[in-house]
Amino acid sequence: MKADLIHALTDNFEAHAQQTENGIEFWLARDLQHLLGYAEWRNFTSVISKAKTACEISNQTISDHFVDVNKMVDLGSGSQREVDDILLTRYACYLIAQNGDPKKHEIAFAQTYFAIQTRRAEIIEQRLLDAERIAARKKLTETEKELSQVIFEQTGGNQDFALIRSKGDTALFGKSTQAMKAQWNVPSNRPLADFAPTIILKAKDFATEITIFNTREHGLANEHAISNEHITNNEAVRKTLLERGIRPENLPAAEDIKKVERRLMSEEKKSLKNLEPLDN
């Protein structure tokens, strides 16, 4: 299929998008009928019926995606007549394309179009999740630096920081840092947090923030007191996670954060390169 035809079909489809008062995006079936190359409404309704069946099989509520409506159309005589139509969500349009006649080039395009759109959405979602995890890791790094500084301020040295952090890990996971490293196959020279899923990074950060606050608030001045505070806070966070059905030590390791950072940086460079103007 030629590139100009693909662009034309894409533009036509998106141009017919409308919105409800609540901002919900929809298409009218009679518009989609012509966009997908169906001359007869009765032939197109049979495709819609198949799409509704597919919607139901997917455990989706048909009425959420296919809404019967009536509209007035102009006749050649200047009068108007009421006809049946259907409001379709993007998902409904996708199902119709999947159940249409693949010999029609419009249908073939639509199937490819929605496949690309779905993949694009998945990629964007994964990028957002990766960015969230990177941000959580950086936040934990800063919070732990602050805890190290607080320990120095309160005790006159920060040589106990690693010990206090390790005790916090044991309280959070019910296992030592070394045991979790072995379970997650973390290299001995890498921090456990570099392989922790986002929720664990945020849990550790929250517990550490409380430790910082209470250490200053209550003037805790030795390793024993600060360790007990950190253990208590991690135990409290662990209890909350368990109550919500999340057992920290049973979560799988996440991808090495350094690999995630490199991948996002590479993708960003590619995106910027694609935006560069072409030389005349």
C-alpha positions in Angstrom: 0.0 0.0 0.0 1.4 3.4 -1.0 2.5 5.8 1.8 0.2 8.6 0.6 -2.8 6.2 0.7 -1.9 5.2 4.3 -1.6 8.8 5.4 -5.0 9.6 3.7 -6.8 6.7 5.4 -5.2 7.6 8.8 -6.3 11.3 8.4 -9.8 10.3 7.4 -10.3 8.0 10.3 -9.0 10.5 12.9 -10.9 13.3 11.3 -14.2 11.5 12.0 -13.5 11.3 15.7 -16.0 13.1 17.9 -16.4 13.5 21.6 -19.3 13.4 24.0 -19.9 16.1 26.6 -17.8 14.0 29.0 -14.9 14.0 26.6 -15.3 10.4 25.5 -14.0 9.8 22.0 -16.4 8.0 19.5 -17.1 7.4 15.9 -20.4 7.0 14.1 -20.9 3.6 12.5 -22.3 5.0 9.2 -19.2 7.2 8.8 -16.9 4.2 9.6 -18.9 2.1 7.1 -17.7 4.2 4.2 -14.2 4.6 5.6 -13.8 0.8 5.6 -15.1 0.4 2.1 -18.7 -0.9 2.7 -21.3 0.5 0.3 -24.3 -1.3 1.8 -25.3 -0.7 5.5 -26.8 -4.2 5.8 -23.4 -5.7 4.9 -21.7 -3.5 7.4 -24.1 -4.4 10.2 -23.2 -8.0 9.9 -19.6 -7.1 10.6 -20.7 -5.0 13.6 -22.6 -8.1 14.9 -19.4 -10.1 14.8 -17.6 -7.3 16.5 -20.2 -7.3 19.3 -19.7 -11.0 19.8 -15.9 -10.5 20.0 -16.5 -7.7 22.5 -18.6 -10.0 24.7 -16.1 -12.9 24.5 -13.4 -10.4 25.7 -15.6 -9.9 28.8 -16.3 -6.3 27.8 -19.8 -4.8 28.2 -21.2 -4.3 24.7 -23.2 -1.2 25.6 -20.0 0.5 26.8 -18.6 0.4 23.3 -21.6 0.1 20.9 -24.4 2.6 21.6 -27.5 2.6 19.4 -28.7 6.1 18.4 -30.9 7.7 15.8 -30.0 10.6 13.6 -31.6 12.7 10.9 -30.2 12.6 7.4 -30.9 14.9 4.5 -32.7 13.5 1.5 -32.4 14.7 -2.1 -35.8 16.3 -2.0 -34.7 18.6 0.8 -36.5 16.7 3.5 -35.0 14.6 6.3 -35.4 11.0 7.4 -34.5 9.4 10.7 -32.0 6.5 10.4 -30.4 4.1 12.9 -26.7 4.6 13.8 -24.3 3.4 16.4 -21.8 5.3 18.5 -18.5 3.4 18.5 -15.5 3.6 20.8 -12.0 3.2 19.5 -12.1 -0.3 20.8 -15.3 -1.0 18.9 -13.7 0.3 15.7 -10.8 -2.0 16.3 -13.1 -5.0 16.7 -15.0 -4.1 13.6 -11.7 -3.9 11.6 -10.7 -7.3 12.9 -13.9 -8.8 11.8 -14.1 -7.1 8.4 -13.3 -8.4 4.9 -9.5 -8.5 4.8 -9.6 -8.4 0.9 -10.7 -4.8 1.2 -7.6 -2.6 1.3 -9.4 -0.3 3.8 -9.9 -3.2 6.2 -6.3 -4.4 5.7 -5.1 -0.9 6.5 -7.4 -0.6 9.5 -6.2 -3.8 11.0 -2.6 -2.7 10.6 -3.4 0.8 11.9 -4.9 -0.5 15.1 -2.1 -3.0 15.6 0.4 -0.2 15.4 -1.7 2.0 17.7 -2.0 -0.7 20.3 1.8 -1.4 20.1 2.5 2.3 20.4 0.3 2.6 23.5 2.1 -0.4 25.0 5.5 1.2 24.3 4.4 4.5 25.8 3.0 2.8 28.9 6.3 0.9 29.4 8.3 4.0 29.0 6.2 5.7 31.7 6.7 2.8 34.0 10.4 2.8 33.4 10.6 6.5 34.0 8.6 6.2 37.2 11.0 3.5 38.5 14.1 5.5 37.6 12.6 8.5 39.5 11.8 6.3 42.5 15.4 5.0 42.5 16.9 8.5 42.4 14.6 9.6 45.1 15.6 6.7 47.4 19.3 7.5 46.7 18.7 11.1 47.8 16.8 10.0 50.9 19.5 7.6 51.9 22.1 10.3 51.5 20.1 12.5 53.8 19.8 9.6 56.4 23.6 9.2 56.2 24.0 12.9 56.9 21.5 12.8 59.8 23.3 9.9 61.3 26.6 11.9 61.1 24.9 14.9 62.7 23.4 12.9 65.5 26.2 10.5 66.3 29.3 12.3 65.1 30.0 9.7 62.4 28.2 7.8 59.7 30.0 4.5 59.8 26.9 2.9 61.1 24.8 3.8 58.0 25.3 0.5 56.2 24.4 -1.4 59.3 21.2 0.6 59.9 20.1 0.3 56.3 20.7 -3.5 56.4 18.6 -3.8 59.5 15.9 -1.9 57.7 16.0 -4.4 54.8 15.7 -7.3 57.2 12.6 -5.7 58.8 11.0 -5.0 55.3 11.7 -8.3 53.6 11.9 -10.7 56.6 15.3 -11.6 55.1 18.7 -10.1 55.2 20.1 -7.9 52.4 22.5 -10.7 51.4 19.6 -13.2 51.3 17.6 -11.0 49.0 20.6 -10.3 46.8 21.0 -14.1 46.4 17.3 -14.5 45.6 17.3 -11.7 43.0 20.8 -12.7 41.6 22.1 -9.2 42.4 25.9 -8.9 41.8 27.8 -8.5 45.1 29.1 -5.1 44.2 25.7 -3.6 43.3 23.0 -2.2 45.6 19.9 -4.3 46.2 17.8 -1.3 45.3 19.1 -1.3 41.7 17.1 -4.5 41.1 14.0 -3.6 43.3 10.6 -3.1 41.7 9.1 0.4 42.0 6.8 -0.4 44.9 9.8 -1.6 47.0 11.8 1.5 46.1 8.9 3.7 47.3 8.4 1.5 50.4 12.0 1.8 51.4 12.0 5.5 50.7 8.9 6.1 52.9 10.4 4.1 55.8 13.7 6.0 55.5 11.9 9.4 55.4 10.1 8.5 58.7 13.4 7.5 60.2 15.0 10.8 59.2 12.1 12.8 60.7 11.9 10.9 64.0 15.7 10.8 64.4 15.8 14.6 64.3 12.5 15.1 66.2 13.5 12.9 69.1 17.2 13.6 69.1 18.3 9.9 68.6 22.0 10.0 69.2 23.4 6.4 68.8 23.3 3.5 66.4 21.0 1.4 68.6 18.3 4.0 68.9 18.4 4.9 65.2 18.4 1.2 64.2 15.4 0.5 66.4 13.6 3.5 64.8 14.4 2.3 61.3 13.4 -1.3 62.1 10.1 -0.1 63.5 9.4 2.0 60.4 10.2 -0.8 58.0 8.1 -3.3 60.0 5.2 -0.8 59.8 5.6 -0.5 56.0 5.9 -4.3 55.6 2.7 -4.7 57.6 0.8 -2.3 55.3 2.1 -4.2 52.3 1.1 -7.6 53.7 -2.4 -6.2 54.5 -2.7 -5.3 50.9 -1.7 -8.7 49.7 1.9 -7.7 48.8 4.7 -9.8 50.3 8.0 -8.0 49.5 10.3 -11.0 49.6 8.1 -12.8 47.1 8.2 -10.1 44.4 10.4 -10.8 41.4 13.5 -8.8 40.8 13.1 -5.9 38.3 15.4 -5.2 35.4 18.8 -3.7 36.3 18.1 0.0 36.7 21.3 0.9 34.8 20.1 -1.0 31.7 16.7 0.7 32.0 18.4 4.1 32.1 20.6 3.3 29.1 17.6 2.1 27.1 15.6 5.2 27.8 18.5 7.5 27.0 19.1 5.7 23.7 15.4 6.0 22.8 15.4 9.7 23.7 18.4 10.2 21.4 16.7 8.4 18.6 13.5 10.5 19.1 15.6 13.8 19.1 17.4 12.6 15.9 14.1 12.0 14.2 13.0 15.5 15.0 16.1 17.0 13.4 15.2 18.9 10.1 16.3 17.4 6.9 19.0 19.3 5.0 17.8 20.9 1.8 
